[in-house]
Every structure is written in structure tokens, then in C-alpha cells.
Amino acid sequence: MLTRREFGKAVAGSLAAASVAWSQTKLPRYSSRFGGVRIGAITYCYRSLRDASQPWSREGVDQLMDKTINAYRQNRIDLAEFWIAFVEPPGGPGRGPTDEAAREKLRQWRISRPLDVFERARKKFDDAGIQIYSCMFNFSDDLVDDEIDAAFDFAKELKTNIISANCTVASIKRAAAFADRHKVYVSAHSENAPFDRNPDGMAYTKNLEAALGHSPYIKVTLDTGHFTAFGGDAVKFVRDHHDRIANLHLKDRLRRAEDRNDVNTTEWGKGDAPIKEVLQLMKQRKSPFPACIEYEYNGKGTAVQEVQKCLDYARAALET
């Protein structure tokens, strides 16, 4: 008969073995497709897995990717939008020092084309059965041409032809020529980007619609939260521009959020964004594009736990 201590060790060993087996599991295709609609997650959802206090290194990026992929496995999500800033050195908005020296180091890192970083990351996602459907890049107004070109090279190395773009009215127009040349879609994100000094930004319908006129390679990444917060009707926009939408970011926010002290802090189902209605419209229209969870509110659980809540919310909306 096993003693209590021996039993405890046996259980711990079994859990450890199960954890190793789980971490090596390849997700079945369409693990996160419900009612015909594919639900993905942005790697940004798992940003808490990154230790910003550690200096940047390729080994550190590899370890971060392993942790991130394990999180996707736990949530059984087989589609990702790859946040490029997740694997970049500091120097951009919200990622460590943003002084002139740090910004220049980041610029030179991009221009050096460290494609091996993205190749290794993509292989890890491939091996786990997770499709990198799109990637996300900040098209700030201070980018030099070589940085913009580098973003397209990173996307190609990730094997995607869609770049969701945090952008400004000016930068999305500038990006159109690059999109035409590379034949890669740049998808304007419906957010007033934090680096945009103009309050009349890309969260507004008129500016998104104007961006679509710059090139057939310009599309829209409609963010249900930001769009709602600035007065947009997400259901109407999806209905009116269905053929020009590349993907969705799913998030909840309050209307007139700027007047109500809501900065991406609304849990799903507690705000005004029509998440359920948009998903049901996608199901009805058999939308070819996915909807990606963007967990950004201040949840009480781990990233995996909070993403799971969001996934369950989306699934319930699509299976009713």
C-alpha cells in the first residue's frame, strides 16, 4: 500500500507527465470553429507571459513563443494573429523605454531583417497546429521606408498575407503603395492608435471608408470595442463592408468611453459592444474571415483563464 507521501509523489509525477504530453499536442484543425465561424486570439492576449525586465535575446523569444503556444493549446485555439511587437526589442509604444536612443535601436533591428526570429516562431506555431492568419504592426507616422518594408518581410516569413495595422489617417494612405507592391493586405485597425496625435483617427467610419479607397489591398480589421466606444455601429459596418473586412478584434467597451473613464477595461458582456450580434451576423453570412479575441480588460484570472471566458462567450453566441 502506498503511503500518503508516496501517493502524492505518484500523482505529481502523473500530472507532470500529462503536462509534458499536453505541451507536445498538435491541435486538430478547426479546434476553435463554432457555427462555421473561426475564433482566434491575438498573441497580445498572452502578453503577461513576457518578462519585460529581461534583456531581449533570441533565446528569450523562443522561450516566450513556447509559453504562448502552450497557452493556445490550453485554450484549444488554433488560429492566431501574431503581434509583431511581442517579439521585438523595446523602443515602441508601451514596450519599455521609448527615448530617442531606444527608438533608433528598434529601427535598426527592423531594418537588419532578423527574419530567423519570425521563421522560428512560425515553425513553432505550425508544429502546434496553430495557423498564423494575420499579423499586427504599428504603422506610426515616424516609420522610415525601410521599416515599413521590413514589416511586409516579417509578414511573409510568418506565411501570412494580412497585416492588421494600428495606423493614422496619414500612415494608412502611405502604406497603400507598399501593400500594392508587396501584394499583401494592410488592414486598418478601427482604433484611435495611442501614437496618433490627431483625435479624428481610425476609430471613425468615415476614415475607415476613406482608407478603403486608397487601394484594393487595403482592408479593415474591425475592433468591436474601440469602434463602439467612439460611436460606431459594428453590426452595420460588417454588413455594409463585408467583402473588405480582413478580420475582427473582439472586445467589449462602453459607448462614449472617453467620457466614462473606460480604457479597455470592460469585461465581455458588461459593455455596449454588440459582440454576440456581430458573431451571429458572421455565422449568417458565412463570413470567410475570422474573429480574434483581444483580451485587454483587467481580469482577475490568468491570461489563459480570461481568454477561456472570452472563448466560451463567443462559442455560446454562435451555438444558440
N, C-alpha and C positions, 0 to 999 in steps of 0.2 A: 504493500500500500504506500502511495506517495505521501510524504509529509506535506504540510501546508506550504513550506518554503519550496520544496521540490515541485509541487503543483504550480506555484506561482512562476517559477523559472520556466516550466514547460509551456505555460500559457504565453509568457513573454516571448519565448522563442518562436512559438507558432505565429504570434502577431507580427514579429519581426520578419519571419519568412513570408507571411502574407503580404506585408508591406513591400518587400523586395519584388515579389511576383507581380503585385499591382503596378509598381513603378515601371515594369517591363511590358505591361499590357498595351497592345495596339488597339485603339478604339475602332469598333466597327463603323463603316461608313454610314452617315446619316444618324449617328447616335443622338444628335440634338435637332432632329427634324420632327416637327409636330404639325399635323393637319396640312402637310405639304410645304410648310414654311420652315426654312432653316434658321436656327437661332445660334448665333456665335457669341464670342466675347472678345473684347479688346484686351490685349495684354496689359494695358493700363489698369485693368481691374485688379491685377495682382501686384501692383507697384509696391505694396508693403513688404514684398519678398526681397526687395533690393535694399542692401545696406549702403546708404549714401555716404557713410563715414569712411568706407574703404576706398582706396585709390583705384582708378579704373585699370583693368587689365583684361586681356583676352580670356584668361583662366576664370576670372570673376564673372565675365559674361557667360561663359559656358556653364558655370555652376548656377547662375541665375536662370538660364534657359531650362536647365534640368528641373529646378524647383517650379518654374512656371508651367512647364509641360505636365509635371505631376499634378499640379492644381487643376489643369484642364481635364486630366484623366479622372480625378476625383469628382469633378462636376459632370463628367461624361459629355463634354462639349467638343465637337470635332471640327469646328470652324473658328478661325481666329482673324482678327485684324491686328497686324503687327505694328505696334507703336515704335517707330524708329528711335525716338529719344530714349527709349527704355535701355538701349544698348550703347548709347553714345556717351562720351565723356561729358563732364559738366561744362556749362557755358551757354546753355539755352534757358528760356523761361522756366522757372520752377525747378531747375536741376542744378543746385549748388551755386557757386559763385558766378555772377553774370557781369563781372567787371570787364573792361576792355581786353585785358590780357587773356582771361578765360575764354572770352568770345572768340578771340583770334585763334587760340589753340583748337577750339572746336571747329572753326572754319578750316584750318589746315588739316585737321583729322579727316574731315569730309572730303576735301579736295584730294587727299592722298589715296582715296578709293580703297578703304580697308574691306574689300569685298569678301575676304575669307571669314570675317565676323558674321556676315549675313549668310554665307554659304553654310557654315557650320550650324547656325541657328535653324535655317530652313531644313537641313537634313534631320535634325533632332525632331522637328515638328512632323516631317514626312514619316519618320520611323515610328512615331507615336500615332499615326493615322489622323493627324490634325491638319486640315487644309488651311494654308495661309491665303485667304481670299483677297485681302487688301492690306495695304499698309497705311500708316498715318505719318504725316510730316508737316512741320510748321513752315508755311511759306510766308515768313515775315518779310517786311519791306527792306531789311538790311542785308538780305542774301546777295552774294555776288553770283554771277552766271555759273561759275564752276560748282558752287554749292547746289544750285538748282539741278544742274546736270547730274551731279552725284546722287541726288535723291532718286532720279529715274534709274540710275545704275543699281542702287540698292534695291529698288522695287523689282527689277529684272532678276537680280540674284535671289530674291525671295520667291521668284516664279509667280509674281502677280502682275497684272496689267492695270491695277487700280491704285491710285494714291489718294486717300482721303486727306483733304488739305485744310488745316487751320489757316485762314488766309484773310486778307483785306480786300477791299474793292479794287485797289491798285494791283496787288500781288497776284490775284487770280487772273486778271487780264494779262499780266506779264507771263504767267505760267502757261497760257494757252499756246503760245508759239513753241514752247518746249514740248508740250503734250503732242502737238501736231507732228513735230519732228521725230519724237520717240515712238509715236503711235501707242501711247499709254494714257489712260484716262486719268484726269485730275478731277477729283470730286469735291466740290466746295462744301465745307462743313458749315452747317447753319448755326454758327456760334459767333458772338462778338469776341474775337480772339483777344486774350489778355495783352498781346503786344500791339493791338490796334488802337491808336490814339483817337481815331475818328469814331464818335458814338453811333454814327449811321453806318453800321457794319453789316456783316454777312448773316446776321440773325434775322434779317428782314426779307420778306418775299420779293420785293422789287429788286433787291441787289442779287439775290439768287437767280431770279429770272433773267436779269441783265447778263450775269455771268454765263448763262447757257448760250447766249448769243455770240460769245467770243469764239467758239469752236465746237464741232461735233464731239471733240474729245474732252469737253468739259461736262461733267455731270454733277449731281448733288448727293451729298451724304446728309440726309435729313436727321437732325437731332431732335427727338420729340420733346426733350426737356427744355433746351435753350430756345427752340422755336416757339414753344408755348409761353415761356417766360417773357418773351418780347412781343407777345400779341399775335403770333401766327396760328393758323388753323392747320394742324398737321394732317388731319384726315383729308381736307380739301387739297392740300398740296400734293399728297401722294396720289389722289385721284386725278388731279389735273396734269401732273408731270410724271406719271408712272413710267414712261419709257425713258426718262432722263435721270432716274434715280439709280445710283450705284449700290447703295446700301443704306441702312438706317442705324442710328445710335439710339438705343432705348434708354430713357432716363425720365424721371418724374421731377417736375418743378411746379411752382406756383405761378399763376398769371401775375403780371406786373411784379415779378420777383425783385426787381431793382428797388421797388418801393417798400418791399416787405422783408428785407434783410434775408433773403433766401439766396445763398450762393451754392447751388448744387447740393443742398443738404436735405432734400425731401425724399423720404423713403417711398418706394413704389406703392401706389395705391393711396397715398396721403396727399398728393398734389393734384394739379389740374391737367397734366399731360394725358391725352387720350391714347394711352399705350394699348389698352385692350381693343379699342376701336380700330386703330391702325393695323394691328396684327390681324384682326378679323377681316379687314379690307384686303390685306395681302393674301390671306387664305382664299377669299372670294375671287380675287383677280389672278390667283395662281402666280404670284409675283416671282420672277426668276432671281431677284436679289434677296439677300438675307437681312436679318435684323440682328444687330450686335449689342449685347449687354454692355453698358458702360456703368459699372458700379463706382459711384463717386460720392454718395452721401456718407455721413459718419456713422457707420454701422457698429453695433456692439460686438459682433462676432468676428471671426477671421474672414479673410477675403474669400476663401472657399465657401464658408457658411453663408456669407451675404450674397455671393454670386448664385449660390444654390437657391436662395429665396427668390432672387430675380428670375432665375430659370423656371422655377415652379410657377411663378406668377404668369410668365409668358406661356408656359405649357397649358395652364388652366384656361387662359384666354383662347387658345387655339383648339382645345379639345372640347369646348362647350358647343 
